[in-house]
Amino acid sequence: LFMMKEDEDIETMFTRFQTLVSDLKVLKKSYTTHDHVKKILRCLPQQWRPKVTAIEEAKDLKKMSL
């Protein structure tokens, strides 16, 4: 399960996520942008929960881009 590391900043975590996504594409496994957004929001630590909730309530995640 992909998770943000305790001492990791959001940019480093996102770079790591993008690397994994690229590696999966090479293996012919692809996900929609909607899936990527959901996975990113789900992997954030507890202190991000208020921001995640606000994003989920304010945005249509199917139309949101990374």
C-alpha positions as CSV (number, residue, x, y, z in Angstrom):
1,L,0.0,0.0,0.0
2,F,1.4,3.4,-1.0
3,M,1.6,5.8,2.0
4,M,3.3,9.1,2.6
5,K,6.3,8.6,4.8
6,E,6.3,10.3,8.2
7,D,9.3,12.7,7.4
8,E,8.4,13.1,3.8
9,D,7.2,16.4,2.2
10,I,4.3,16.4,-0.3
11,E,6.6,17.0,-3.3
12,T,8.8,14.1,-2.6
13,M,5.8,11.8,-2.0
14,F,4.2,12.9,-5.3
15,T,7.5,12.3,-7.2
16,R,7.7,8.8,-5.7
17,F,4.0,8.2,-6.6
18,Q,4.6,9.4,-10.2
19,T,7.6,7.1,-10.5
20,L,5.5,4.1,-9.4
21,V,2.8,5.1,-11.9
22,S,5.3,5.3,-14.7
23,D,6.7,1.9,-13.8
24,L,3.2,0.4,-13.8
25,K,2.6,1.9,-17.3
26,V,5.7,0.0,-18.5
27,L,4.0,-3.2,-17.2
28,K,0.9,-2.3,-19.1
29,K,-1.0,-1.4,-15.9
30,S,-2.8,1.9,-16.1
31,Y,-5.1,3.9,-13.9
32,T,-7.3,6.9,-14.6
33,T,-6.5,10.3,-13.3
34,H,-9.5,9.9,-11.0
35,D,-7.9,6.8,-9.5
36,H,-4.6,8.7,-9.1
37,V,-6.4,11.5,-7.2
38,K,-8.2,9.1,-4.9
39,K,-4.9,7.2,-4.2
40,I,-3.0,10.4,-3.4
41,L,-5.7,11.6,-1.1
42,R,-6.0,8.3,0.7
43,C,-2.2,8.0,1.3
44,L,-1.9,11.3,3.1
45,P,-1.3,11.2,6.9
46,Q,-3.9,11.9,9.5
47,Q,-2.9,15.6,9.9
48,W,-3.9,16.2,6.3
49,R,-7.5,14.7,6.9
50,P,-9.2,18.2,7.2
51,K,-7.7,19.3,3.9
52,V,-8.6,16.0,2.2
53,T,-12.2,16.3,3.4
54,A,-12.4,19.9,2.2
55,I,-11.1,18.8,-1.3
56,E,-13.4,15.9,-1.5
57,E,-16.4,18.0,-0.6
58,A,-15.6,21.0,-2.8
59,K,-14.4,19.3,-5.9
60,D,-15.6,16.7,-8.4
61,L,-12.7,14.2,-8.1
62,K,-13.5,12.7,-11.5
63,K,-12.7,16.1,-13.1
64,M,-9.8,17.0,-10.9
65,S,-6.3,16.7,-12.3
66,L,-2.9,16.2,-10.6
